[in-house]
Amino acid sequence: MRMRNRICQLAHLRVSKDDPVWTGFPLRCRLLSARVSPDMSIESDNDHLALMRAFVEGARCLNFAEAARGLGITPSTLGRRIKRLEERLGVNLFIRTTRRMTLTEAGTAYQSSCARILADIEEADAAVSVLGNDPAGLLRVSLPATFGRLRLAPLLPRFTERYPEIRLDVIYTDDYVDIVARRVDVAIRIGTLSDSSLRARKIGPIGRRLVASPAYLANAPGLETPDDLSDHRILHFSNLVTGDAWLLERDGVSRTVNVKPFICANDSSALYHASAEGQGVALLADFLVGPALEAGELVTVLPEWVVPTSTLHAVYATSGSTPPKARVFIDFLLENKDSFT
């Protein structure tokens, strides 16, 4: 019984050969209980969580070498763990070719479930240590591409200087990010929140307006009412929640204008440059066009018609205590919200 208990203890440890914990066990226990992988970690055949972590990181990166670096193990160890998991489940989780790697249908479904389980474990660990630990560890953040580069990137050095134990992994994208599957701690989103399963903190308003260059307007048809937009070249942000519809308001009256884009892009900075070069009328955020308006490179069109203000949120997937690293990042955003307008 004593021998079996020691084997069970070792099966859940991850130590090097030189660790006193390892050397303190009889040789027979060491040989029976575990195998030392090339990266010197003790790996149990029954350590389901280790297999799940290997799979989730592999699914996130779709590159075993990159995933292995993220976990601090060798690619061969990661590949062995994923193979063992596939054997246990009786299904293939990945489709591998010489050029690329993708998830199978089973892999896609399993990734979401595993990510939630691992997130719950991390949250449980954070909940019991939140009162005694300083913010530390890897903080994975998803930021809107243009807003992130223009408004948040300049602030990040101040954040890391204040919290030197936090490491940042920043994703700049205007695409929707599944923060559970991608293991994102905090996502910054502009606009309406559609996923009710996420918790959110309102950071502040984001003003928007219709703009065009003076050179474009000098040679374009008149633009006095929303209906006149149909005669103009429209520069449209393809990720707009309302699709090809622009919402305008004046004196409590709302108008919806269905536009036909001349240029459609999923990058608002590209639309900004197109409008500044006289390519048409764009609906853009104030933080992006402010300097150009002051310099006279762009002007507001239909100024009496207001584009409804959007909202900046910090969202995160947790039902309990917010991990310290995420909490201080959100607090930092609130502290600097005046920089975002």
Secondary structure by P-SEA (a helix, b strand, c coil): caaaaaaaaaaaccccccccccccccaaaaaaccccccccccccccaaaaaaaaaaaaaacccaaaaaaaacccaaaaaaaaaaaaaaacccccccccccccccaaaaaaaaaaaaaaaaaaaaaaaacccccccccbbbbbccccccccccccaaaaaaaacccccccccccccccccccccccbbbbccccccccbbbbbcbbbbbbbbbcaaaaaacccccccccccccccccccccccccbbbbbcccbbbbbbcccccccccaaaaaaaaaacccccccccccaaaaaaacccccccccccccbbbbbbbbbccccccaaaaaaaaaaaaaccccc
